[in-house]
Amino acid sequence: MTTADHGTLRIPPHPQIIGDGLHLREWTDDDLPALSELFDEPQVDRWTPLRSPFDLTAARKYLDKAFRARAEDRGLHLAITTDGRTPLGEVLLFQTGGGPDEAEVGYAVGAAHRRRGLARRAVTLLTGYAHRSLGMRRVVLRIDPANVASVAVAHSAGFAPTDEPPVTREAEGRTVSLRTWCHPG
């Protein structure tokens, strides 16, 4: 098993997940301007916990939090690229609290890069990595039912809605109710 007894992920150093025209890699400090540009827009503000304005200060805080999660084996934030360099979005994986072999995937694609199948491909790649390399039995997405684009990504990436009650999350002074989607693995 590749999860620790206390429910943390055991992620190998410097994972790079490559396939389907994508190269998923860890963020670096050099990516701060791109991170700010990608996430400082209305749809990211609406559907994710990230608030606008998402300036360089917010990007630094976010990246520091991602680095801490990675160092503590609690999560993995990866830049979505097609060339191994230029970030087009992010896909992330973190423990859900639903057991040591369950993880949640999240994602955001910059406005200029949408409608290219990046989210579906990144979610599919990271989900496969979670099942095969990290031993995750259950990989979930949690989506606001009104987020039609994310519902389409879930369907196209092979996830199915569950009958579980909605998950309520607080983020930046706002409460959201999310439906759980599960990948059969």
C-alpha positions as CSV (number, residue, x, y, z in Angstrom):
1,M,0.0,0.0,0.0
2,T,1.3,3.5,-0.8
3,T,-0.5,5.5,1.8
4,A,0.8,5.9,5.3
5,D,-1.0,4.5,8.3
6,H,-2.2,8.0,9.3
7,G,-3.8,8.7,6.0
8,T,-1.2,10.7,4.1
9,L,-0.2,10.2,0.5
10,R,3.2,8.7,-0.2
11,I,4.0,10.6,-3.3
12,P,7.4,9.8,-5.0
13,P,9.8,12.8,-5.3
14,H,9.2,15.0,-8.3
15,P,6.4,13.2,-10.0
16,Q,5.8,14.0,-13.7
17,I,2.8,12.4,-15.3
18,I,2.9,12.4,-19.1
19,G,0.3,11.2,-21.5
20,D,-2.5,12.1,-23.9
21,G,-0.6,15.2,-25.1
22,L,-0.1,16.5,-21.5
23,H,2.9,16.9,-19.2
24,L,1.7,17.4,-15.6
25,R,4.5,18.7,-13.4
26,E,4.9,20.3,-10.0
27,W,4.7,24.1,-9.7
28,T,7.8,26.1,-9.1
29,D,8.4,29.6,-7.8
30,D,9.1,30.7,-11.5
31,D,5.4,29.9,-12.2
32,L,4.0,32.7,-9.9
33,P,3.1,35.1,-12.7
34,A,1.4,32.4,-14.7
35,L,-0.5,31.2,-11.7
36,S,-1.8,34.7,-11.0
37,E,-2.8,35.1,-14.7
38,L,-4.6,31.7,-14.9
39,F,-6.5,32.0,-11.6
40,D,-7.5,35.7,-11.6
41,E,-10.7,35.4,-13.6
42,P,-14.4,35.1,-12.9
43,Q,-15.0,31.4,-13.5
44,V,-12.2,30.3,-11.2
45,D,-13.6,32.7,-8.6
46,R,-17.1,31.3,-9.1
47,W,-16.4,27.6,-9.1
48,T,-13.3,27.1,-6.9
49,P,-12.2,28.3,-3.4
50,L,-9.8,30.8,-5.1
51,R,-11.0,34.4,-4.9
52,S,-10.4,37.3,-7.3
53,P,-8.3,39.3,-7.3
54,F,-5.7,36.6,-7.5
55,D,-2.6,38.7,-7.7
56,L,1.0,37.8,-7.1
57,T,0.6,38.0,-3.3
58,A,-2.4,35.6,-3.5
59,A,-0.4,33.3,-5.9
60,R,2.5,33.2,-3.5
61,K,0.3,32.3,-0.5
62,Y,-1.5,29.6,-2.6
63,L,1.8,28.2,-3.8
64,D,3.3,28.1,-0.3
65,K,0.2,26.2,0.9
66,A,0.6,23.8,-2.0
67,F,4.3,23.3,-1.2
68,R,3.4,22.6,2.5
69,A,0.7,20.1,1.5
70,R,3.3,18.3,-0.7
71,A,6.0,18.3,2.0
72,E,3.5,16.8,4.4
73,D,2.3,14.2,1.8
74,R,-1.3,15.7,2.1
75,G,-1.7,16.8,-1.5
76,L,-0.2,17.2,-4.9
77,H,-0.7,20.3,-7.0
78,L,0.4,19.9,-10.6
79,A,0.7,22.4,-13.5
80,I,-1.1,21.3,-16.6
81,T,1.2,21.8,-19.6
82,T,1.5,20.5,-23.1
83,D,5.3,21.2,-23.3
84,G,6.5,20.6,-19.8
85,R,7.0,24.3,-19.2
86,T,4.1,26.7,-19.9
87,P,1.2,26.2,-17.3
88,L,-2.3,26.2,-18.8
89,G,-4.1,25.2,-15.6
90,E,-3.8,23.0,-12.6
91,V,-4.9,19.5,-11.5
92,L,-4.6,18.5,-7.8
93,L,-5.0,15.5,-5.6
94,F,-5.6,15.4,-1.9
95,Q,-6.8,13.0,0.8
96,T,-10.5,13.3,1.5
97,G,-10.8,12.0,5.0
98,G,-12.8,9.1,3.7
99,G,-10.0,6.7,4.4
100,P,-6.4,6.2,3.6
101,D,-7.2,4.8,0.1
102,E,-9.5,7.6,-1.0
103,A,-8.4,10.8,-2.7
104,E,-10.1,13.8,-4.4
105,V,-9.1,15.4,-7.6
106,G,-9.7,19.1,-8.4
107,Y,-8.8,21.2,-11.4
108,A,-8.9,24.6,-13.0
109,V,-7.9,25.6,-16.6
110,G,-7.1,29.2,-17.6
111,A,-9.8,30.9,-19.6
112,A,-7.5,31.3,-22.7
113,H,-7.0,27.5,-22.7
114,R,-10.5,26.1,-22.3
115,R,-12.4,24.0,-24.8
116,R,-9.2,22.0,-25.7
117,G,-10.0,18.9,-23.5
118,L,-7.2,19.9,-21.0
119,A,-9.3,19.3,-17.9
120,R,-10.6,15.9,-19.0
121,R,-7.2,14.7,-20.0
122,A,-5.5,16.0,-16.9
123,V,-8.2,14.5,-14.6
124,T,-7.9,11.2,-16.5
125,L,-4.1,11.1,-16.2
126,L,-4.1,12.1,-12.5
127,T,-6.9,9.6,-11.7
128,G,-5.0,6.8,-13.3
129,Y,-1.8,7.8,-11.4
130,A,-3.8,7.8,-8.2
131,H,-5.2,4.3,-8.8
132,R,-2.0,2.7,-10.2
133,S,0.9,4.5,-8.5
134,L,-0.6,5.6,-5.2
135,G,-3.0,2.7,-4.6
136,M,-6.1,4.8,-4.3
137,R,-9.1,2.5,-4.3
138,R,-11.5,5.4,-4.6
139,V,-11.0,8.7,-6.5
140,V,-13.7,11.3,-6.4
141,L,-14.6,14.7,-7.8
142,R,-16.8,17.1,-5.9
143,I,-18.8,19.4,-8.1
144,D,-21.4,22.1,-7.8
145,P,-24.3,20.7,-9.8
146,A,-24.7,24.1,-11.5
147,N,-21.1,23.9,-12.9
148,V,-22.1,22.4,-16.3
149,A,-18.6,22.4,-17.7
150,S,-17.2,20.4,-14.7
151,V,-20.2,18.0,-14.9
152,A,-19.2,17.4,-18.6
153,V,-15.6,16.9,-17.6
154,A,-16.6,14.3,-14.9
155,H,-18.7,12.4,-17.4
156,S,-16.0,12.4,-20.1
157,A,-13.3,11.4,-17.6
158,G,-15.3,8.3,-16.6
159,F,-16.7,9.5,-13.3
160,A,-20.3,8.7,-12.3
161,P,-22.4,10.6,-9.7
162,T,-23.0,8.9,-6.4
163,D,-26.0,8.8,-4.2
164,E,-24.0,10.3,-1.3
165,P,-25.4,13.3,0.4
166,P,-23.9,16.6,-0.8
167,V,-20.7,17.8,0.8
168,T,-20.9,21.3,2.2
169,R,-17.7,23.4,2.2
170,E,-16.8,26.8,3.5
171,A,-14.4,28.8,1.4
172,E,-13.6,32.5,1.8
173,G,-16.9,33.4,3.5
174,R,-19.0,31.4,1.1
175,T,-20.8,28.0,1.5
176,V,-21.0,25.6,-1.4
177,S,-22.9,22.3,-1.7
178,L,-21.1,19.8,-3.9
179,R,-22.2,16.5,-5.4
180,T,-19.7,13.6,-5.2
181,W,-18.6,11.8,-8.4
182,C,-16.6,8.6,-8.2
183,H,-14.2,6.9,-10.6
184,P,-14.7,3.1,-10.7
185,G,-10.9,2.5,-10.8
